[in-house]
Amino acid sequence: MDTPIEPEVLKGQHVTLTPMTLDDAPELLTAAESIATFRYFTFPPNPWNHDGMRAYCARLIDDPTILPHVVRDAAGKVVGSTTYCSIRPPHRGVEIGWTWYAPSARGTAVNPECKLLLLTRAFETDLFSTGDSQTGSANRVELKTDERNAASRAAILKLGASFEGLLRHHVIMPDGHLRNSAMHSILAVEWPDIRARLETRIDERPA
């Protein structure tokens, strides 16, 4: 089954998002530096080596509800990964998730510009145009994270997304922990203000 969103290269001033391939696995492993990068992921690369990262990439690529991207900086170096996931064409809904960045990219313009590129495509293009009757731009973009991930929750709120509550015992983590997921969303009517906020943040951040 094909992913119901067409892969595209999304290019900004500081980052370029390219559709993930298995060949990206070695560079992704180098960029992540440590398994700790995936502390709050429901499935991390396992084992922590090239084979484990390749299997992780394959799982994302093969899932029809996920469209994974590799994040490259202005010099073309891999600095992370992010996805469209939980893709729901009948309702024109999508989530941005499975996002992580190399330590060197955190606190820079990388994350704000990644979000700008993905949200712009979601809200300003026919994201769900796949040749059938379910076409059009997104009505809603979701972002969720582990309740314990304070940095991620703060970043999502800074983006301008609305907190909608906790999904209690939503998923079972690799260590058996019953994770509460913090759910947030952005609606199409809210996008213009959030876009302006993101553009200002990008201008103010180091590359």
C-alpha positions as CSV (number, residue, x, y, z in Angstrom):
1,M,0.0,0.0,0.0
2,D,1.4,3.4,-1.0
3,T,1.6,6.3,1.5
4,P,-1.3,8.6,0.6
5,I,0.9,11.7,0.4
6,E,3.4,12.1,-2.4
7,P,7.0,12.4,-1.4
8,E,8.6,15.8,-2.1
9,V,11.8,17.6,-1.4
10,L,11.1,20.7,0.8
11,K,13.8,23.3,0.7
12,G,14.3,26.3,3.0
13,Q,17.1,28.7,3.8
14,H,18.7,26.6,6.5
15,V,17.4,23.1,5.9
16,T,16.3,20.7,3.2
17,L,13.9,17.8,3.8
18,T,14.4,14.9,1.5
19,P,12.3,11.7,1.4
20,M,14.1,9.0,3.5
21,T,15.8,6.1,1.9
22,L,17.6,3.1,3.4
23,D,20.8,4.6,2.1
24,D,20.4,7.4,4.6
25,A,20.9,5.1,7.6
26,P,24.7,5.5,8.1
27,E,24.4,9.3,8.1
28,L,21.4,9.3,10.4
29,L,23.3,7.0,12.9
30,T,26.2,9.5,12.9
31,A,24.0,12.5,13.3
32,A,22.0,11.0,16.3
33,E,25.3,10.2,18.1
34,S,23.6,8.2,20.9
35,I,20.6,6.0,21.6
36,A,19.7,8.7,24.2
37,T,18.4,10.8,21.3
38,F,15.5,8.3,21.0
39,R,14.7,8.1,24.8
40,Y,11.0,9.0,24.3
41,F,10.4,7.1,21.1
42,T,8.1,4.1,21.1
43,F,10.5,2.2,19.0
44,P,14.2,3.3,18.8
45,P,16.8,1.9,16.4
46,N,17.7,-1.5,17.8
47,P,20.5,-2.6,18.0
48,W,22.4,0.6,18.1
49,N,24.4,0.2,14.9
50,H,24.0,0.5,11.2
51,D,21.8,-2.5,10.9
52,G,19.5,-1.2,13.7
53,M,19.2,2.2,12.1
54,R,18.5,0.7,8.7
55,A,15.8,-1.4,10.3
56,Y,14.4,1.7,11.9
57,C,14.3,3.5,8.6
58,A,12.7,0.5,6.9
59,R,10.0,0.5,9.4
60,L,9.1,4.2,8.8
61,I,9.4,3.9,5.0
62,D,7.2,0.7,4.8
63,D,4.4,2.1,7.0
64,P,1.7,3.5,4.7
65,T,0.6,6.0,7.4
66,I,4.1,7.6,7.6
67,L,6.1,9.7,5.2
68,P,9.6,10.1,6.7
69,H,12.1,12.9,5.8
70,V,15.8,13.3,6.4
71,V,16.8,16.8,7.6
72,R,19.9,18.2,6.0
73,D,21.5,21.5,6.8
74,A,22.6,24.2,4.3
75,A,25.8,22.3,3.7
76,G,24.0,19.1,3.0
77,K,24.9,17.4,6.2
78,V,22.3,15.1,7.8
79,V,21.2,16.7,11.1
80,G,18.0,14.7,11.9
81,S,14.7,13.3,10.8
82,T,11.0,14.2,10.9
83,T,7.8,12.8,9.4
84,Y,4.3,13.2,8.4
85,C,2.5,10.4,10.2
86,S,-1.0,9.3,11.3
87,I,-2.1,10.4,7.8
88,R,-5.9,10.5,7.5
89,P,-6.9,11.6,4.0
90,P,-10.7,11.2,4.5
91,H,-10.5,13.8,7.2
92,R,-7.6,15.8,5.8
93,G,-5.7,15.3,9.0
94,V,-2.0,14.6,9.6
95,E,0.5,14.5,12.4
96,I,4.1,15.8,12.4
97,G,6.2,13.4,14.5
98,W,9.0,11.0,14.9
99,T,11.2,14.1,15.0
100,W,14.8,14.2,16.4
101,Y,17.9,16.3,15.7
102,A,21.6,16.0,16.2
103,P,22.8,17.7,19.4
104,S,24.5,20.4,17.3
105,A,21.3,21.3,15.6
106,R,19.2,21.8,18.7
107,G,18.4,25.4,19.6
108,T,19.1,26.6,16.1
109,A,16.9,27.6,13.1
110,V,16.6,23.9,12.1
111,N,13.5,22.9,14.1
112,P,11.5,26.1,13.4
113,E,12.3,25.9,9.7
114,C,11.4,22.2,9.5
115,K,8.1,22.9,11.1
116,L,7.6,25.9,8.7
117,L,8.2,23.7,5.6
118,L,6.0,20.8,6.8
119,L,3.1,23.0,8.0
120,T,3.3,25.2,4.8
121,R,2.9,22.1,2.7
122,A,0.1,20.8,4.9
123,F,-2.0,24.0,5.0
124,E,-1.1,25.7,1.7
125,T,-1.0,22.8,-0.9
126,D,-3.2,19.9,-2.0
127,L,-1.3,17.6,0.5
128,F,-3.9,14.9,0.0
129,S,-4.1,15.1,-3.8
130,T,-3.5,11.5,-4.8
131,G,-5.8,11.1,-7.8
132,D,-8.9,10.2,-6.0
133,S,-11.7,12.2,-4.5
134,Q,-9.9,12.8,-1.2
135,T,-7.9,15.9,-2.1
136,G,-7.1,19.2,-0.5
137,S,-5.1,20.9,2.1
138,A,-5.0,19.8,5.8
139,N,-7.8,20.9,8.2
140,R,-5.7,19.9,11.2
141,V,-2.1,19.0,12.0
142,E,-1.4,17.1,15.2
143,L,1.7,17.0,17.4
144,K,2.1,14.7,20.3
145,T,4.9,13.7,22.7
146,D,5.6,11.7,25.8
147,E,4.2,13.5,28.9
148,R,7.6,13.3,30.5
149,N,9.4,15.0,27.6
150,A,9.4,18.6,28.9
151,A,11.7,20.0,26.2
152,S,9.4,18.7,23.4
153,R,6.3,19.9,25.1
154,A,7.7,23.3,25.5
155,A,8.8,23.5,21.9
156,I,5.3,22.4,20.7
157,L,3.7,25.1,22.8
158,K,6.2,27.7,21.6
159,L,5.2,26.8,18.1
160,G,1.7,28.0,18.9
161,A,-0.1,24.6,18.9
162,S,-3.0,24.2,21.4
163,F,-2.7,21.6,24.1
164,E,-5.7,19.3,24.0
165,G,-5.0,17.0,26.9
166,L,-3.3,13.7,27.8
167,L,-4.0,10.4,26.2
168,R,-3.5,8.2,29.3
169,H,-1.6,4.9,29.0
170,H,-1.6,5.6,25.3
171,V,1.3,3.4,24.3
172,I,3.7,0.8,25.9
173,M,7.3,2.0,25.8
174,P,10.2,-0.4,25.1
175,D,10.9,-0.6,28.8
176,G,7.3,-1.4,29.6
177,H,6.4,2.0,30.8
178,L,2.7,3.0,30.1
179,R,3.2,6.3,28.4
180,N,0.8,9.2,28.7
181,S,0.9,11.2,25.4
182,A,0.4,15.0,25.4
183,M,-1.7,15.9,22.4
184,H,-1.6,19.2,20.6
185,S,-3.0,20.5,17.4
186,I,-3.0,23.4,14.9
187,L,-6.0,24.2,12.8
188,A,-6.1,25.7,9.3
189,V,-7.6,28.9,10.6
190,E,-4.7,29.3,13.1
191,W,-2.0,28.8,10.6
192,P,-1.5,32.4,9.3
193,D,-0.6,33.6,12.8
194,I,1.6,30.6,13.5
195,R,3.4,31.0,10.2
196,A,4.2,34.7,11.0
197,R,5.6,33.6,14.4
198,L,7.7,30.9,12.9
199,E,9.2,33.2,10.3
200,T,10.2,35.7,13.0
201,R,11.8,32.9,15.1
202,I,13.8,31.7,12.1
203,D,15.1,35.2,11.4
204,E,16.2,35.4,15.1
205,R,17.8,32.0,15.4
206,P,21.4,31.0,14.5
207,A,21.7,28.9,11.4
